[in-house]
């Protein structure tokens, strides 16, 4: 049976003991009812995997002793998803969860011309990403950005030489299928996913003028969050 898995912001590698924060301590002691000498795993979301044993099962400041430390390599290919926010925040939260489970390295919430703005609660969204990382037993936490305007995203990625840059849209223009894109040749891939109502013609043109390639995600029209998950899966498994 796999050991319980928890997240820590950072840790002092020179110390053999570590005091967990109150939220994590409460979950370990009160929810899971774990006691002294029981083992658990910890990760800082940066590749470190720590196996520890509980030495003080206190509900506010549980203390553990580090028994083993290993560093898990990051995926050879970095996958970034730049995706429009959606009106229903729970749907965007679902996307964050699934994209993290799939293994996406970077998530950029986009504000496009047709994005219906919503209040972006960063701490809540980050918590969902952390929970999904732990649930899927990963040690690398995706980088979650604050919402970014479409034009700014294009400007930032235009300097990413050697990256595969894709945009998925619904306009009836020529688009490539994923099978025709040599994804495996690139160490970094980014895909743009538009809002409900799709990207505008001007946004699509801006992306194409900045070396993005238009792709199709299939014959059916997908919700924004579904398109994000499909795009993530196609990039990660290719």
ZIQUI-V992573 format. One record per helix or strand of 2 or more residues. SS is the DSSP state (helix for helix, strand for strand). FROM is the first residue (numbers start at 0). LEN is the number of residues. If there is no record, write none. Layout:
BEGIN
SS&FROM&LEN  SS&FROM&LEN
END
This chain:
BEGIN
strand&4&3  strand&16&3  helix&21&10  strand&38&5  strand&47&9  strand&62&9  strand&77&7  helix&88&14  strand&105&6  helix&121&14  strand&142&2  strand&147&2  helix&149&9  strand&163&5  helix&177&3  helix&182&3  strand&187&6  helix&200&9  strand&212&3  helix&223&14
END
